[in-house]
Amino acid sequence: MRVDGKQYRSLWWDEEADALAIIDQRWLPHAFRVEHVRSMDAFVEAIVQMRVRGAPLIGATAAYGIALAMRLDPSDGALAAATARLLATRPTAVNLRWALDRCRLQLAPLPASERPAAARALARRIADEDVEINRAIGAHGLPLIRQIHDRTDRPVNILTHCNAGWIATVDLGTATSPIYQAHDAGIPVHVWVDETRPRNQGALTAWELAAHGVPHTYVVDNAGGLLMQRGQVDMVVTGTDRTTRRGDVCNKIGTYLKALAARDSGVPFYVALPSPTIDWTVSDGAEIVIEERDGREVSHVIGRTEDGPAEVAVSPPGSPVGNWAFDVTPARLVTGLITERGVCAATEAGLGALFPDVASAVA
């Protein structure tokens, strides 16, 4: 996607700097900053501190972390240590484990001398594949938006939650890919953007949409139910950090409440689902470990002042803070899953029909 007229991905290997370049998302949308990740400590910090965030982007970042580890020490012990350290950074998003397992399985059989080059090539391939997956998700989601427009002959109002845009992936985004493709195809759309407390990731979605010229309105998290009651939402589209093989969806905290409101209001609720985000080893969403993050993310916010971005407190001093980062939306509340292979029901049979090669391997 473009920022100030220049094409960017969310991460790329900077050959001149000989390091991974990332967009530091802590400062968005107030400041656009690119930083270089040069050490294993820096890779771990980038993921833990959410300098990079979004399930697909975390997976791609981890793959480049393995590439760095193999350049420093291509031994079996170093591969195991780097994998374990990166895996411990975020417990919920399954793309992290998926990318690390893929790296381990492809690199372990190789002689140590071949691992550095193979690891770098694999990381680039994982990043490129993510872009293609997102493009395909958009192509399959586009007809859903077109059908609503053809039926209503007015702009299609879409509600999002959190940020599942290009900045949360390598490019294009998951939930935003159908929106961008609809807009580019001349279908009028308007996006209701949930702020998504506590980290206000909806501000990233609004920043993206503004840069692309997509009409949108930034709203507080709890406005979604009212908008649906009033008939001002045609469809909800969210991303996902982990989806079980039966279709339960783990996504940013608050997604479950949006799904409940959508069901009560008769609004279709779709989830944009890249296949690396499917956890075929889990059937029930209750089994998913929900990450609990630092309470400071709730008690403080980053905003823009006359002197630049600054962190300020919003809660009373000394008040205990809880910060559960995700919730689980039961499959029964999901209208459909938009994947790179098509749209399916949020069921084990639906996912199995689209991904028989993977489903059969874990059956």
Contacts in CASP RR format, 6 or more apart in sequence:
PFRMAT RR
TARGET T0000
AUTHOR 0000-0000-0000
METHOD contacts of the structure
MODEL  1
MRVDGKQYRSLWWDEEADALAIIDQRWLPHAFRVEHVRSMDAFVEAIVQM
RVRGAPLIGATAAYGIALAMRLDPSDGALAAATARLLATRPTAVNLRWAL
DRCRLQLAPLPASERPAAARALARRIADEDVEINRAIGAHGLPLIRQIHD
RTDRPVNILTHCNAGWIATVDLGTATSPIYQAHDAGIPVHVWVDETRPRN
QGALTAWELAAHGVPHTYVVDNAGGLLMQRGQVDMVVTGTDRTTRRGDVC
NKIGTYLKALAARDSGVPFYVALPSPTIDWTVSDGAEIVIEERDGREVSH
VIGRTEDGPAEVAVSPPGSPVGNWAFDVTPARLVTGLITERGVCAATEAG
LGALFPDVASAVA
1 7 0 8 1.000
1 8 0 8 1.000
1 166 0 8 1.000
1 171 0 8 1.000
1 172 0 8 1.000
1 208 0 8 1.000
1 211 0 8 1.000
1 212 0 8 1.000
2 8 0 8 1.000
2 211 0 8 1.000
2 212 0 8 1.000
3 32 0 8 1.000
3 211 0 8 1.000
4 32 0 8 1.000
8 23 0 8 1.000
9 127 0 8 1.000
9 131 0 8 1.000
9 170 0 8 1.000
9 171 0 8 1.000
10 22 0 8 1.000
10 23 0 8 1.000
10 52 0 8 1.000
10 57 0 8 1.000
10 166 0 8 1.000
10 167 0 8 1.000
10 168 0 8 1.000
10 169 0 8 1.000
10 170 0 8 1.000
10 171 0 8 1.000
11 20 0 8 1.000
11 21 0 8 1.000
11 22 0 8 1.000
11 23 0 8 1.000
11 52 0 8 1.000
11 57 0 8 1.000
11 60 0 8 1.000
11 61 0 8 1.000
11 64 0 8 1.000
11 127 0 8 1.000
11 170 0 8 1.000
12 20 0 8 1.000
12 21 0 8 1.000
12 127 0 8 1.000
13 19 0 8 1.000
13 20 0 8 1.000
13 21 0 8 1.000
13 64 0 8 1.000
13 120 0 8 1.000
13 123 0 8 1.000
13 124 0 8 1.000
14 20 0 8 1.000
14 21 0 8 1.000
14 36 0 8 1.000
17 36 0 8 1.000
19 36 0 8 1.000
19 37 0 8 1.000
19 38 0 8 1.000
20 36 0 8 1.000
20 37 0 8 1.000
20 38 0 8 1.000
20 43 0 8 1.000
20 61 0 8 1.000
20 64 0 8 1.000
20 65 0 8 1.000
20 68 0 8 1.000
21 34 0 8 1.000
21 35 0 8 1.000
21 36 0 8 1.000
21 37 0 8 1.000
22 34 0 8 1.000
22 35 0 8 1.000
22 36 0 8 1.000
22 37 0 8 1.000
22 46 0 8 1.000
22 51 0 8 1.000
22 52 0 8 1.000
22 61 0 8 1.000
23 32 0 8 1.000
23 33 0 8 1.000
23 34 0 8 1.000
23 167 0 8 1.000
24 33 0 8 1.000
24 34 0 8 1.000
24 35 0 8 1.000
24 51 0 8 1.000
25 50 0 8 1.000
25 51 0 8 1.000
25 52 0 8 1.000
25 53 0 8 1.000
25 167 0 8 1.000
25 204 0 8 1.000
26 49 0 8 1.000
26 50 0 8 1.000
26 51 0 8 1.000
26 302 0 8 1.000
27 33 0 8 1.000
27 302 0 8 1.000
27 309 0 8 1.000
28 167 0 8 1.000
28 203 0 8 1.000
28 204 0 8 1.000
28 207 0 8 1.000
29 203 0 8 1.000
29 204 0 8 1.000
29 206 0 8 1.000
29 207 0 8 1.000
30 302 0 8 1.000
30 303 0 8 1.000
30 304 0 8 1.000
30 308 0 8 1.000
30 309 0 8 1.000
31 308 0 8 1.000
31 309 0 8 1.000
35 51 0 8 1.000
37 43 0 8 1.000
37 46 0 8 1.000
37 61 0 8 1.000
37 64 0 8 1.000
37 65 0 8 1.000
37 68 0 8 1.000
38 68 0 8 1.000
39 68 0 8 1.000
40 65 0 8 1.000
40 68 0 8 1.000
40 69 0 8 1.000
40 72 0 8 1.000
40 82 0 8 1.000
40 85 0 8 1.000
43 61 0 8 1.000
43 62 0 8 1.000
43 64 0 8 1.000
43 65 0 8 1.000
43 68 0 8 1.000
43 86 0 8 1.000
44 85 0 8 1.000
44 86 0 8 1.000
44 89 0 8 1.000
45 51 0 8 1.000
46 52 0 8 1.000
46 61 0 8 1.000
47 58 0 8 1.000
47 61 0 8 1.000
47 62 0 8 1.000
47 86 0 8 1.000
47 89 0 8 1.000
47 90 0 8 1.000
47 96 0 8 1.000
48 89 0 8 1.000
48 90 0 8 1.000
50 199 0 8 1.000
52 58 0 8 1.000
52 61 0 8 1.000
53 168 0 8 1.000
53 201 0 8 1.000
54 93 0 8 1.000
54 163 0 8 1.000
54 164 0 8 1.000
54 168 0 8 1.000
54 169 0 8 1.000
54 241 0 8 1.000
55 93 0 8 1.000
55 94 0 8 1.000
55 95 0 8 1.000
55 96 0 8 1.000
55 168 0 8 1.000
55 240 0 8 1.000
55 241 0 8 1.000
55 242 0 8 1.000
55 274 0 8 1.000
55 276 0 8 1.000
55 277 0 8 1.000
56 95 0 8 1.000
56 130 0 8 1.000
56 133 0 8 1.000
56 134 0 8 1.000
56 168 0 8 1.000
56 169 0 8 1.000
56 170 0 8 1.000
56 173 0 8 1.000
56 174 0 8 1.000
56 274 0 8 1.000
56 276 0 8 1.000
56 277 0 8 1.000
57 130 0 8 1.000
57 167 0 8 1.000
57 168 0 8 1.000
57 169 0 8 1.000
57 170 0 8 1.000
58 89 0 8 1.000
58 90 0 8 1.000
58 93 0 8 1.000
58 95 0 8 1.000
58 96 0 8 1.000
59 93 0 8 1.000
59 95 0 8 1.000
59 96 0 8 1.000
59 98 0 8 1.000
59 99 0 8 1.000
59 100 0 8 1.000
59 126 0 8 1.000
59 276 0 8 1.000
60 99 0 8 1.000
60 123 0 8 1.000
60 126 0 8 1.000
60 127 0 8 1.000
60 130 0 8 1.000
60 170 0 8 1.000
62 86 0 8 1.000
62 87 0 8 1.000
62 89 0 8 1.000
62 96 0 8 1.000
62 99 0 8 1.000
62 100 0 8 1.000
62 103 0 8 1.000
63 99 0 8 1.000
63 100 0 8 1.000
63 102 0 8 1.000
63 103 0 8 1.000
63 119 0 8 1.000
63 122 0 8 1.000
63 123 0 8 1.000
63 126 0 8 1.000
63 127 0 8 1.000
64 123 0 8 1.000
64 127 0 8 1.000
65 82 0 8 1.000
65 86 0 8 1.000
65 123 0 8 1.000
66 79 0 8 1.000
66 82 0 8 1.000
66 83 0 8 1.000
66 86 0 8 1.000
66 100 0 8 1.000
66 103 0 8 1.000
66 107 0 8 1.000
66 119 0 8 1.000
66 123 0 8 1.000
67 116 0 8 1.000
67 119 0 8 1.000
67 120 0 8 1.000
67 122 0 8 1.000
67 123 0 8 1.000
69 78 0 8 1.000
69 79 0 8 1.000
69 81 0 8 1.000
69 82 0 8 1.000
69 119 0 8 1.000
70 78 0 8 1.000
70 79 0 8 1.000
70 82 0 8 1.000
70 107 0 8 1.000
70 115 0 8 1.000
70 116 0 8 1.000
70 118 0 8 1.000
70 119 0 8 1.000
71 116 0 8 1.000
71 119 0 8 1.000
71 120 0 8 1.000
72 78 0 8 1.000
74 112 0 8 1.000
74 113 0 8 1.000
74 115 0 8 1.000
74 116 0 8 1.000
75 112 0 8 1.000
76 108 0 8 1.000
76 112 0 8 1.000
79 104 0 8 1.000
79 107 0 8 1.000
79 108 0 8 1.000
79 115 0 8 1.000
83 100 0 8 1.000
83 103 0 8 1.000
83 104 0 8 1.000
86 96 0 8 1.000
86 100 0 8 1.000
87 96 0 8 1.000
87 97 0 8 1.000
87 100 0 8 1.000
89 96 0 8 1.000
90 96 0 8 1.000
90 291 0 8 1.000
91 289 0 8 1.000
91 291 0 8 1.000
92 241 0 8 1.000
92 242 0 8 1.000
92 250 0 8 1.000
92 288 0 8 1.000
92 289 0 8 1.000
92 290 0 8 1.000
92 291 0 8 1.000
92 325 0 8 1.000
92 326 0 8 1.000
93 241 0 8 1.000
93 242 0 8 1.000
93 277 0 8 1.000
94 241 0 8 1.000
94 242 0 8 1.000
94 276 0 8 1.000
94 277 0 8 1.000
94 278 0 8 1.000
94 279 0 8 1.000
95 241 0 8 1.000
95 274 0 8 1.000
95 276 0 8 1.000
95 277 0 8 1.000
98 276 0 8 1.000
98 277 0 8 1.000
99 126 0 8 1.000
99 276 0 8 1.000
102 122 0 8 1.000
102 126 0 8 1.000
103 119 0 8 1.000
103 122 0 8 1.000
103 123 0 8 1.000
106 118 0 8 1.000
106 122 0 8 1.000
107 115 0 8 1.000
107 118 0 8 1.000
107 119 0 8 1.000
107 122 0 8 1.000
110 118 0 8 1.000
127 170 0 8 1.000
128 170 0 8 1.000
130 169 0 8 1.000
130 170 0 8 1.000
130 171 0 8 1.000
130 274 0 8 1.000
130 276 0 8 1.000
131 169 0 8 1.000
131 170 0 8 1.000
131 171 0 8 1.000
131 172 0 8 1.000
132 340 0 8 1.000
133 274 0 8 1.000
133 275 0 8 1.000
133 276 0 8 1.000
133 340 0 8 1.000
134 166 0 8 1.000
134 169 0 8 1.000
134 170 0 8 1.000
134 171 0 8 1.000
134 172 0 8 1.000
134 173 0 8 1.000
134 174 0 8 1.000
134 177 0 8 1.000
134 274 0 8 1.000
134 340 0 8 1.000
135 172 0 8 1.000
135 177 0 8 1.000
136 340 0 8 1.000
136 341 0 8 1.000
136 342 0 8 1.000
137 173 0 8 1.000
137 174 0 8 1.000
137 177 0 8 1.000
137 178 0 8 1.000
137 272 0 8 1.000
137 273 0 8 1.000
137 274 0 8 1.000
137 338 0 8 1.000
137 339 0 8 1.000
137 340 0 8 1.000
138 172 0 8 1.000
138 177 0 8 1.000
138 178 0 8 1.000
138 180 0 8 1.000
138 181 0 8 1.000
138 272 0 8 1.000
138 338 0 8 1.000
139 181 0 8 1.000
140 178 0 8 1.000
140 338 0 8 1.000
140 339 0 8 1.000
140 340 0 8 1.000
140 341 0 8 1.000
140 342 0 8 1.000
140 343 0 8 1.000
141 177 0 8 1.000
141 178 0 8 1.000
141 181 0 8 1.000
141 270 0 8 1.000
141 272 0 8 1.000
141 338 0 8 1.000
141 343 0 8 1.000
142 178 0 8 1.000
142 181 0 8 1.000
142 182 0 8 1.000
142 185 0 8 1.000
142 187 0 8 1.000
144 178 0 8 1.000
144 235 0 8 1.000
144 268 0 8 1.000
144 270 0 8 1.000
144 338 0 8 1.000
144 343 0 8 1.000
145 156 0 8 1.000
145 158 0 8 1.000
145 178 0 8 1.000
145 179 0 8 1.000
145 182 0 8 1.000
145 187 0 8 1.000
145 189 0 8 1.000
145 235 0 8 1.000
146 182 0 8 1.000
146 185 0 8 1.000
146 187 0 8 1.000
148 156 0 8 1.000
148 234 0 8 1.000
148 235 0 8 1.000
149 155 0 8 1.000
149 156 0 8 1.000
149 182 0 8 1.000
149 187 0 8 1.000
149 188 0 8 1.000
152 234 0 8 1.000
154 188 0 8 1.000
155 188 0 8 1.000
155 189 0 8 1.000
155 190 0 8 1.000
155 215 0 8 1.000
156 182 0 8 1.000
156 187 0 8 1.000
156 188 0 8 1.000
156 189 0 8 1.000
156 190 0 8 1.000
156 234 0 8 1.000
156 235 0 8 1.000
157 189 0 8 1.000
157 190 0 8 1.000
157 191 0 8 1.000
157 192 0 8 1.000
157 227 0 8 1.000
157 232 0 8 1.000
157 233 0 8 1.000
157 234 0 8 1.000
157 235 0 8 1.000
158 179 0 8 1.000
158 189 0 8 1.000
158 190 0 8 1.000
158 191 0 8 1.000
158 192 0 8 1.000
158 233 0 8 1.000
158 234 0 8 1.000
158 235 0 8 1.000
158 236 0 8 1.000
158 237 0 8 1.000
159 191 0 8 1.000
159 192 0 8 1.000
159 194 0 8 1.000
159 224 0 8 1.000
159 227 0 8 1.000
159 228 0 8 1.000
159 233 0 8 1.000
159 235 0 8 1.000
159 236 0 8 1.000
159 237 0 8 1.000
159 258 0 8 1.000
159 267 0 8 1.000
160 175 0 8 1.000
160 176 0 8 1.000
160 191 0 8 1.000
160 192 0 8 1.000
160 193 0 8 1.000
160 194 0 8 1.000
160 202 0 8 1.000
160 205 0 8 1.000
160 236 0 8 1.000
160 237 0 8 1.000
160 238 0 8 1.000
161 194 0 8 1.000
161 196 0 8 1.000
161 221 0 8 1.000
161 236 0 8 1.000
161 238 0 8 1.000
161 251 0 8 1.000
161 252 0 8 1.000
161 254 0 8 1.000
161 255 0 8 1.000
161 258 0 8 1.000
162 194 0 8 1.000
162 196 0 8 1.000
162 201 0 8 1.000
162 202 0 8 1.000
162 205 0 8 1.000
162 238 0 8 1.000
162 239 0 8 1.000
162 251 0 8 1.000
162 252 0 8 1.000
162 255 0 8 1.000
163 196 0 8 1.000
163 201 0 8 1.000
163 202 0 8 1.000
163 204 0 8 1.000
163 205 0 8 1.000
163 208 0 8 1.000
164 173 0 8 1.000
164 174 0 8 1.000
164 175 0 8 1.000
164 176 0 8 1.000
164 205 0 8 1.000
164 238 0 8 1.000
164 239 0 8 1.000
164 240 0 8 1.000
164 272 0 8 1.000
165 172 0 8 1.000
165 173 0 8 1.000
165 174 0 8 1.000
165 175 0 8 1.000
165 176 0 8 1.000
165 177 0 8 1.000
165 204 0 8 1.000
165 205 0 8 1.000
165 208 0 8 1.000
166 172 0 8 1.000
166 173 0 8 1.000
166 176 0 8 1.000
166 208 0 8 1.000
167 204 0 8 1.000
167 208 0 8 1.000
168 174 0 8 1.000
168 201 0 8 1.000
168 204 0 8 1.000
169 274 0 8 1.000
172 180 0 8 1.000
173 272 0 8 1.000
174 239 0 8 1.000
174 240 0 8 1.000
174 272 0 8 1.000
174 273 0 8 1.000
174 274 0 8 1.000
175 237 0 8 1.000
175 238 0 8 1.000
175 239 0 8 1.000
175 271 0 8 1.000
175 272 0 8 1.000
176 205 0 8 1.000
176 208 0 8 1.000
176 209 0 8 1.000
177 272 0 8 1.000
178 237 0 8 1.000
178 272 0 8 1.000
178 338 0 8 1.000
179 189 0 8 1.000
179 191 0 8 1.000
179 209 0 8 1.000
179 214 0 8 1.000
179 237 0 8 1.000
180 212 0 8 1.000
180 214 0 8 1.000
182 189 0 8 1.000
183 189 0 8 1.000
183 212 0 8 1.000
183 213 0 8 1.000
183 214 0 8 1.000
188 215 0 8 1.000
189 214 0 8 1.000
189 215 0 8 1.000
190 215 0 8 1.000
190 216 0 8 1.000
190 217 0 8 1.000
191 205 0 8 1.000
191 209 0 8 1.000
191 214 0 8 1.000
191 215 0 8 1.000
191 216 0 8 1.000
191 217 0 8 1.000
192 216 0 8 1.000
192 217 0 8 1.000
192 219 0 8 1.000
192 223 0 8 1.000
192 224 0 8 1.000
192 227 0 8 1.000
192 232 0 8 1.000
192 233 0 8 1.000
193 202 0 8 1.000
193 205 0 8 1.000
193 206 0 8 1.000
193 209 0 8 1.000
193 216 0 8 1.000
193 217 0 8 1.000
193 218 0 8 1.000
193 219 0 8 1.000
194 202 0 8 1.000
194 219 0 8 1.000
194 220 0 8 1.000
194 221 0 8 1.000
194 223 0 8 1.000
194 224 0 8 1.000
194 258 0 8 1.000
195 202 0 8 1.000
195 203 0 8 1.000
195 218 0 8 1.000
195 219 0 8 1.000
195 220 0 8 1.000
195 221 0 8 1.000
196 202 0 8 1.000
196 221 0 8 1.000
196 252 0 8 1.000
197 221 0 8 1.000
197 298 0 8 1.000
198 295 0 8 1.000
198 297 0 8 1.000
198 298 0 8 1.000
198 301 0 8 1.000
198 323 0 8 1.000
199 297 0 8 1.000
200 301 0 8 1.000
201 252 0 8 1.000
202 218 0 8 1.000
203 218 0 8 1.000
205 216 0 8 1.000
206 216 0 8 1.000
206 218 0 8 1.000
209 215 0 8 1.000
209 216 0 8 1.000
210 216 0 8 1.000
219 227 0 8 1.000
221 254 0 8 1.000
224 233 0 8 1.000
224 258 0 8 1.000
224 261 0 8 1.000
225 258 0 8 1.000
225 261 0 8 1.000
225 265 0 8 1.000
227 233 0 8 1.000
228 261 0 8 1.000
228 262 0 8 1.000
228 264 0 8 1.000
228 265 0 8 1.000
228 266 0 8 1.000
228 267 0 8 1.000
229 261 0 8 1.000
229 265 0 8 1.000
231 265 0 8 1.000
231 267 0 8 1.000
233 262 0 8 1.000
233 265 0 8 1.000
233 267 0 8 1.000
234 267 0 8 1.000
234 268 0 8 1.000
235 267 0 8 1.000
235 268 0 8 1.000
235 269 0 8 1.000
235 270 0 8 1.000
236 258 0 8 1.000
236 259 0 8 1.000
236 262 0 8 1.000
236 267 0 8 1.000
236 268 0 8 1.000
236 269 0 8 1.000
236 270 0 8 1.000
237 270 0 8 1.000
237 271 0 8 1.000
237 272 0 8 1.000
237 338 0 8 1.000
238 249 0 8 1.000
238 251 0 8 1.000
238 252 0 8 1.000
238 255 0 8 1.000
238 258 0 8 1.000
238 269 0 8 1.000
238 270 0 8 1.000
238 271 0 8 1.000
238 272 0 8 1.000
239 251 0 8 1.000
239 271 0 8 1.000
239 272 0 8 1.000
239 273 0 8 1.000
240 249 0 8 1.000
240 250 0 8 1.000
240 251 0 8 1.000
240 271 0 8 1.000
240 272 0 8 1.000
240 273 0 8 1.000
240 277 0 8 1.000
241 250 0 8 1.000
241 251 0 8 1.000
241 252 0 8 1.000
241 277 0 8 1.000
241 326 0 8 1.000
242 250 0 8 1.000
242 277 0 8 1.000
242 279 0 8 1.000
242 282 0 8 1.000
242 288 0 8 1.000
243 249 0 8 1.000
243 250 0 8 1.000
243 271 0 8 1.000
243 273 0 8 1.000
243 277 0 8 1.000
243 278 0 8 1.000
243 279 0 8 1.000
243 337 0 8 1.000
244 250 0 8 1.000
244 278 0 8 1.000
244 279 0 8 1.000
244 282 0 8 1.000
244 283 0 8 1.000
244 284 0 8 1.000
244 285 0 8 1.000
244 287 0 8 1.000
244 288 0 8 1.000
244 331 0 8 1.000
245 278 0 8 1.000
245 279 0 8 1.000
245 280 0 8 1.000
245 281 0 8 1.000
245 282 0 8 1.000
245 283 0 8 1.000
245 348 0 8 1.000
245 351 0 8 1.000
245 352 0 8 1.000
245 359 0 8 1.000
245 362 0 8 1.000
246 283 0 8 1.000
246 284 0 8 1.000
246 331 0 8 1.000
246 346 0 8 1.000
246 347 0 8 1.000
246 348 0 8 1.000
247 331 0 8 1.000
247 334 0 8 1.000
247 337 0 8 1.000
247 346 0 8 1.000
247 347 0 8 1.000
247 348 0 8 1.000
247 351 0 8 1.000
248 284 0 8 1.000
248 285 0 8 1.000
248 288 0 8 1.000
248 328 0 8 1.000
248 329 0 8 1.000
248 330 0 8 1.000
248 331 0 8 1.000
248 346 0 8 1.000
249 255 0 8 1.000
249 271 0 8 1.000
249 273 0 8 1.000
249 328 0 8 1.000
249 329 0 8 1.000
249 331 0 8 1.000
249 334 0 8 1.000
249 346 0 8 1.000
250 285 0 8 1.000
250 288 0 8 1.000
250 290 0 8 1.000
250 326 0 8 1.000
250 327 0 8 1.000
250 328 0 8 1.000
250 329 0 8 1.000
251 271 0 8 1.000
251 326 0 8 1.000
251 327 0 8 1.000
251 329 0 8 1.000
252 325 0 8 1.000
252 326 0 8 1.000
252 327 0 8 1.000
253 324 0 8 1.000
253 325 0 8 1.000
253 326 0 8 1.000
253 327 0 8 1.000
254 327 0 8 1.000
255 327 0 8 1.000
255 329 0 8 1.000
256 327 0 8 1.000
256 328 0 8 1.000
256 329 0 8 1.000
256 333 0 8 1.000
257 327 0 8 1.000
258 269 0 8 1.000
259 269 0 8 1.000
259 329 0 8 1.000
259 333 0 8 1.000
259 334 0 8 1.000
260 333 0 8 1.000
261 267 0 8 1.000
262 268 0 8 1.000
262 269 0 8 1.000
262 333 0 8 1.000
263 269 0 8 1.000
263 333 0 8 1.000
268 335 0 8 1.000
268 336 0 8 1.000
269 329 0 8 1.000
269 333 0 8 1.000
269 334 0 8 1.000
269 335 0 8 1.000
269 336 0 8 1.000
270 334 0 8 1.000
270 335 0 8 1.000
270 336 0 8 1.000
270 337 0 8 1.000
270 338 0 8 1.000
270 343 0 8 1.000
271 329 0 8 1.000
271 334 0 8 1.000
271 336 0 8 1.000
271 337 0 8 1.000
271 338 0 8 1.000
271 346 0 8 1.000
272 338 0 8 1.000
273 337 0 8 1.000
273 338 0 8 1.000
273 339 0 8 1.000
274 339 0 8 1.000
274 340 0 8 1.000
275 339 0 8 1.000
275 340 0 8 1.000
275 341 0 8 1.000
275 355 0 8 1.000
275 358 0 8 1.000
278 351 0 8 1.000
278 355 0 8 1.000
278 358 0 8 1.000
279 288 0 8 1.000
280 358 0 8 1.000
280 359 0 8 1.000
280 361 0 8 1.000
280 362 0 8 1.000
281 362 0 8 1.000
282 288 0 8 1.000
283 348 0 8 1.000
285 328 0 8 1.000
285 330 0 8 1.000
286 328 0 8 1.000
288 326 0 8 1.000
288 328 0 8 1.000
290 324 0 8 1.000
290 325 0 8 1.000
290 326 0 8 1.000
290 327 0 8 1.000
290 328 0 8 1.000
291 324 0 8 1.000
291 325 0 8 1.000
291 326 0 8 1.000
292 322 0 8 1.000
292 323 0 8 1.000
292 324 0 8 1.000
292 325 0 8 1.000
293 323 0 8 1.000
293 325 0 8 1.000
294 323 0 8 1.000
295 321 0 8 1.000
295 322 0 8 1.000
295 323 0 8 1.000
296 321 0 8 1.000
297 323 0 8 1.000
298 315 0 8 1.000
298 321 0 8 1.000
298 322 0 8 1.000
298 323 0 8 1.000
299 313 0 8 1.000
299 314 0 8 1.000
299 315 0 8 1.000
299 319 0 8 1.000
299 321 0 8 1.000
300 311 0 8 1.000
300 312 0 8 1.000
300 313 0 8 1.000
300 314 0 8 1.000
301 311 0 8 1.000
301 312 0 8 1.000
301 314 0 8 1.000
302 309 0 8 1.000
302 310 0 8 1.000
302 311 0 8 1.000
303 309 0 8 1.000
303 310 0 8 1.000
303 311 0 8 1.000
303 312 0 8 1.000
304 310 0 8 1.000
315 321 0 8 1.000
331 346 0 8 1.000
331 347 0 8 1.000
332 346 0 8 1.000
334 346 0 8 1.000
335 346 0 8 1.000
336 343 0 8 1.000
336 344 0 8 1.000
336 345 0 8 1.000
336 346 0 8 1.000
337 343 0 8 1.000
337 344 0 8 1.000
337 345 0 8 1.000
337 346 0 8 1.000
337 350 0 8 1.000
337 351 0 8 1.000
339 354 0 8 1.000
339 355 0 8 1.000
341 354 0 8 1.000
341 355 0 8 1.000
342 354 0 8 1.000
344 350 0 8 1.000
344 351 0 8 1.000
344 352 0 8 1.000
344 353 0 8 1.000
344 354 0 8 1.000
348 359 0 8 1.000
351 359 0 8 1.000
352 358 0 8 1.000
352 359 0 8 1.000
END
